C-alpha cells in the first residue's frame, strides 16, 4: 500500500527559481530564497532588539520562521514587480487576494497533521507585532539590496534606494528597534570587505 505524497517542500525548493527585481538590471541577481533568508536574519535581530532594548516580549524564533516563509505564495504567483503590485488600490487588493489563494493552495500540499502549524506561520495576522517586524525586515532587505547595487555602480537602483530609504525611515519613526538596527548596522553595507574590519 503506497502512502499519499505531499508536495509542499518541493514547492519551497522552487523559491530559488523565482527571481526578484524583474523589471530592473541587477549586478547580482536575487531570488526569493536568498531574500527570505536575509529577511529572516534581520527579523530575528529586530525581535531581539525589541526584547532586549525596548521591553518587548516577542518570540524571536517564531518571527524568524514567519520570515522564512513570508514569500511562499510567489512559488505559484511569481514576483510581481512593486510598481505594478502597488499601482492602485484595485490591483493591490486583487493581488493580496491572489496571494491568499496561492497560500491556501500551498497549505493543501502539507500533510494534514501539520497544516495548522504551517498555516499559523504563513497566514499571519497583519496587526500582530510579529507581522510588523517581518514587514520592516522585508523593507530593510530591499533597501540593503538597493544599497549594494548602487555600491556596485548600478544606477538602475537610484530611485529604488531613495524610495526604500523613505519607507525604512517611516518604520524607524514608529518602531525603535528598526531605528536601533539602522543606526547600528546599516552603514556597514556601504563598505567593502576590507573596510568591514
C-alpha positions in Angstrom: 0.0 0.0 0.0 1.5 3.3 -1.0 1.4 6.4 1.1 0.0 9.7 -0.2 2.7 12.1 -1.3 2.7 15.8 -0.4 4.5 18.4 -2.4 4.9 21.4 -0.1 8.6 21.2 0.3 9.1 20.6 -3.4 7.3 23.9 -3.9 9.5 25.5 -1.3 12.6 24.2 -3.1 11.5 26.2 -6.1 11.9 29.5 -4.2 15.4 29.6 -5.6 14.0 29.8 -9.1 11.8 32.9 -8.5 13.9 36.0 -9.4 13.3 39.3 -7.7 13.6 42.8 -9.3 12.2 41.5 -12.6 12.0 44.9 -14.3 15.5 46.1 -13.3 19.0 45.3 -14.4 20.9 43.9 -11.4 24.6 43.4 -10.9 23.8 40.4 -8.7 20.5 38.5 -9.3 18.5 37.8 -6.2 15.9 35.1 -5.8 13.2 34.8 -3.1 15.0 32.0 -1.2 18.1 34.3 -0.7 15.8 37.3 0.1 13.8 35.3 2.6 17.0 34.1 4.3 18.1 37.7 4.7 14.7 38.9 5.9 14.8 36.1 8.5 18.2 37.2 9.8 17.0 40.8 10.0 13.6 40.0 11.5 15.3 37.8 14.2 17.6 40.7 15.0 14.7 43.2 15.2 12.8 40.8 17.6 15.9 40.5 19.9 16.4 44.3 19.8 12.8 44.9 20.7 13.1 42.5 23.6 16.5 43.5 25.0 16.4 47.2 24.3 12.8 48.2 24.3 11.0 45.9 26.7 9.3 43.7 24.1 8.2 40.1 24.6 8.5 38.7 21.1 9.3 35.1 20.2 12.3 35.7 18.0 12.4 32.1 16.7 8.7 32.4 15.6 9.4 35.7 13.9 12.4 34.1 12.1 10.2 31.2 10.9 7.5 33.6 9.7 10.1 35.5 7.7 11.5 32.3 6.1 8.0 31.6 4.7 6.9 35.2 4.0 7.2 34.8 0.2 5.7 31.3 -0.1 2.9 32.4 -2.4 5.4 33.5 -5.0 6.3 29.9 -5.9 2.8 29.9 -7.6 2.4 33.6 -8.5 6.0 34.7 -9.3 7.3 38.0 -8.0 5.1 40.8 -9.3 7.2 44.0 -9.5 6.3 46.6 -6.9 5.3 49.4 -9.4 2.7 47.0 -10.7 1.6 45.4 -7.4 1.0 48.8 -5.8 -0.1 50.8 -8.8 -3.6 51.4 -7.3 -5.8 50.0 -4.6 -7.7 47.7 -7.0 -4.6 46.0 -8.2 -3.1 45.9 -4.6 -6.3 44.3 -3.2 -6.6 41.9 -6.1 -3.0 40.8 -5.7 -3.5 40.3 -2.0 -6.4 38.0 -2.8 -4.3 36.1 -5.3 -1.6 35.7 -2.6 -4.1 34.4 -0.1 -5.5 31.9 -2.6 -1.9 30.7 -3.5 -1.1 30.2 0.2 -4.4 28.3 0.7 -3.4 26.1 -2.2 0.1 25.5 -0.8 -1.3 24.7 2.6 -3.2 21.8 1.0 0.2 20.4 -0.1 1.2 19.8 3.6 0.4 16.7 5.4 -2.8 17.3 7.3 -1.2 16.6 10.7 1.0 19.7 10.2 -1.3 22.0 8.2 -2.5 24.1 11.2 1.2 24.6 12.2 2.2 25.9 8.8 -1.0 28.0 8.5 0.0 29.8 11.6 3.3 30.9 10.1 2.1 31.5 6.5 -1.2 33.3 7.2 -0.1 35.7 10.0 -2.4 38.4 11.4 -1.3 41.7 9.8 -2.0 43.6 13.0 0.4 41.4 15.0 3.8 42.6 16.2 5.4 39.5 14.5 4.0 40.5 11.1 5.1 44.1 11.6 8.7 43.0 12.4 8.8 40.8 9.3 7.4 43.6 7.1 10.1 46.0 8.5 12.8 43.4 7.9 11.4 42.9 4.3 11.8 46.7 3.6 15.3 46.7 5.2 16.3 43.8 3.0 15.1 45.6 -0.1 16.9 48.7 0.9 20.1 46.8 1.5 19.8 45.3 -2.0 19.5 48.8 -3.5 22.5 50.0 -1.5 24.6 47.0 -2.7 23.6 47.6 -6.3 24.4 51.3 -6.0 27.8 50.5 -4.4 28.5 48.3 -7.4 27.8 51.3 -9.7 24.4 50.2 -10.8 22.4 53.5 -11.1 19.3 51.4 -12.1 18.6 51.3 -8.3 19.0 55.0 -7.6 15.2 55.8 -7.4 14.5 52.5 -5.6 17.2 53.3 -3.0 15.6 56.7 -2.3 12.1 55.3 -2.1 13.1 52.4 0.1 15.1 54.8 2.4 12.0 56.7 2.9 10.0 53.6 3.7 12.6 52.4 6.1 12.6 55.8 7.8 8.8 55.5 8.2 9.3 52.2 10.0 12.1 53.7 12.1 9.8 56.5 13.2 7.3 54.1 14.8 9.5 51.1 15.7 12.5 52.0 17.8 14.0 48.5 17.1 14.2 49.5 13.4 15.9 52.8 14.3 18.4 51.0 16.5 19.1 48.4 13.8 19.6 51.2 11.2 21.9 53.2 13.5 23.9 50.2 14.4 24.2 48.1 11.3 23.2 49.8 8.0 26.3 51.8 7.4 28.4 48.6 7.2 26.5 47.6 4.0 28.2 50.5 2.2 31.7 49.2 3.0 34.0 46.9 1.1 35.1 43.6 2.6 38.4 45.2 3.7 36.6 48.1 5.2 34.4 45.9 7.4 37.4 45.2 9.8 
